Amino acid sequence: MPRRVNIEVPGVRHGDMPIPMAVKIDNMVYSSGIHAMDPDTGAIPDDPKRQVELVFRHMRTIVENAGGSTDDIALVIFNIKDDSLRPLVNEEWLKMFPRDGDRPARNTYLVDLGFGMVIHVLMTAVLEG
């Protein structure tokens, strides 16, 4: 078995770019840019709330497809289009990580995103073993 294993999210892709959604090496999982593509439509929805929901869903799928759980997520970097998205991000953050004192590290940057995106995420997870 190769040391590097690509992790995918069914129905989500980086266009025709040869980029996996994430890679697992040993017990580490590193995501590529996680965007809000809807796996059912292949499009990024216009609704900011839906985009935020989708990136959190994709983070969960990535870490679970790598053999872990959201408890293994160590760091999340959010790139958001503007500060008005922070309450939407915080709402989903608290759903995924409800226990005070048991949350990943987090950074948020304001970024001019393309392709109709209002949010773009990078994630690192450390799996048991």
N, C-alpha and C positions, 0 to 999 in steps of 0.2 A: 504494500500500500504506500502511495507517495506521502511524503511528509506534509505537503501542501494540498489541502482539499478545498475545492471551491464550494461555496454555499450559495444556493439560489433561492429566490422567492418565486414560486410558480406564478406566471402571468406578468411578472415585473422584469424589465430589462433596461439596459442603457442604450436603447436604439440598436444600431448595428455595430456599436463599439465592442471590442473583445475584452469586456470587463465583467468579472463576476460581481454579484451583489456583496459577497463577503468571502473571506478566506480563513480557514482554520489551519493553524500550524501548532502541532502538539496540543496544549490545552488553551491556546490563545485564539480569539476570534476578532478579526479586524474587518469592519465593514468598508465597502466603497461608499460613495455618496448614496444615501438612502433618500429617495425622492417619493413623491406622493402619487405614483402611477396607480390607478385603479386596476387591479388584475382582471376585473370583469370586462372593462371597456378598453384597456390599453391606453387610456388618456389620463392626464392630470386634471382633476376636477377644478372648476372655477371657485368653488366654495372653500374659503380658508379653513373653516372648522373641519371639513371633510379631509383636507390635505393633512392637517395635524393628526387626525385620527388614523389616517393611512400610514404615516411614517412610524407611528407608535406600533401599529399592527405589523408593519414590515420588520421593525426591530425585534419584536417577539418571535416572528416566524424565523428570522435569521438565527437567533440564539437557540431556538428549539430545534431547527434543522441541523444545527451543529452539535446537538446532543445535550444542550444545557437548558437553562430557564432564565427568566428575567432576573432572578437572584444572582446570576453570574455576571450581569452587566456592571462594568467597573467605571466606565467613562462615557458620557454622551456629549457631543459637541453639536449645538444647534446653530445653524445659519438661518436667520429669518429676515424677511424683507423689511419689516418695520416693527417697532415696539408694540404696536397694537395687538400683535400675535401672542405676546407673553402670557396673558390670562388663559388663552386657549392651550398653550403649551403646558402651563402650570396645572390646568384641569386634568389633562391626560397624564401628566407626570405623577400626580397624586393618585390617580387610578392605578397606574402601573406600579408605583412605589409608595404604598400608603403608610408604611411604618416610619415614623419619625426616628431619625438616628440610624436608619437602614436604607439609605439611598445612594446611588452612584454619584461620583463627581460629575460636575456639569459646567459647561461654558456655553455662552450664547453670544453670537456675533451678528451684527447687522450687515447684510450682504445684498447687493443688487443681483438677484437671481433671474435667470432666463427661463424660457419655455413655459411661462405661466406659473412658475413655482413661487410660493410664498415661504416655503420651508424646505430645508435640506439638512440631513443629519449624518453624522459620523459616530460610530459606536465601537467600543472595545469591550470585550468580555473575557473573563478568565474562568474556564470550566474546571470543575473538580478533577483531580487526578493529574 
